[in-house]
Amino acid sequence: MTPRLDRDAFHRAWAWLGDHRGAAVAVQALRRGQLYAYELDTHAARWRWTAYPVSVLPLPLDHLPIEPPVRSHA
């Protein structure tokens, strides 16, 4: 059985996804090395999404592909 969001919870989650100020707060927290969590209460349960900061490793220049990728003409 797959849990689903009710209509109200879905619209609250959708609004949060489109909130640019909220997204900026999340990005700032991650850049400071802090996790960012979002909780959404529904009638059936509490949903929680958590983003954890990760380090970005630079790609070594000597491992980049020299040849262009092969493209299919299909």
C-alpha positions in Angstrom: 0.0 0.0 0.0 1.4 3.4 -1.0 0.5 6.3 1.4 -0.8 9.4 -0.4 -1.2 13.0 0.6 -4.7 14.3 1.0 -5.6 17.3 -1.1 -4.8 20.0 1.5 -1.4 18.4 2.4 -0.6 18.1 -1.3 -1.3 21.8 -1.9 0.8 22.8 1.1 3.7 20.7 -0.1 3.4 22.1 -3.6 3.4 25.6 -2.3 6.5 24.8 -0.2 8.3 23.5 -3.3 7.5 26.8 -5.2 8.6 29.0 -2.3 11.8 30.7 -3.5 12.5 32.3 -0.2 12.1 29.0 1.6 14.4 27.4 -0.9 17.0 30.1 -0.3 16.9 29.4 3.5 17.4 25.7 2.8 20.4 26.4 0.5 21.9 28.7 3.1 21.6 26.1 5.8 23.2 23.4 3.6 26.1 25.8 2.7 26.7 26.3 6.4 27.0 22.5 6.8 23.6 22.2 8.5 20.9 19.7 7.5 17.5 21.1 6.4 14.3 19.4 7.2 10.7 20.0 6.1 7.8 18.4 7.9 4.2 18.1 6.7 1.4 17.0 9.0 -1.5 15.1 7.5 -4.5 13.4 9.0 -2.7 10.0 8.7 0.9 10.8 9.5 3.7 13.3 9.6 5.9 13.4 6.5 9.5 14.5 6.9 12.0 15.3 4.1 15.6 15.9 5.2 18.5 17.2 3.0 22.0 16.7 4.3 25.0 18.8 3.2 27.6 17.0 1.1 31.0 18.0 -0.2 31.5 18.5 -3.9 34.7 17.0 -5.2 36.4 18.7 -8.2 36.8 16.6 -11.3 40.4 15.9 -12.2 41.1 17.5 -15.6 43.1 14.5 -16.7 40.0 12.2 -16.4 37.7 14.3 -18.6 36.6 12.6 -21.9 38.6 13.7 -24.9 36.3 12.3 -27.6 32.7 13.6 -28.0 30.0 11.2 -27.0 28.6 8.8 -29.6 25.1 9.8 -30.7 22.5 7.5 -32.0 20.9 8.5 -35.3 17.8 6.3 -34.7 
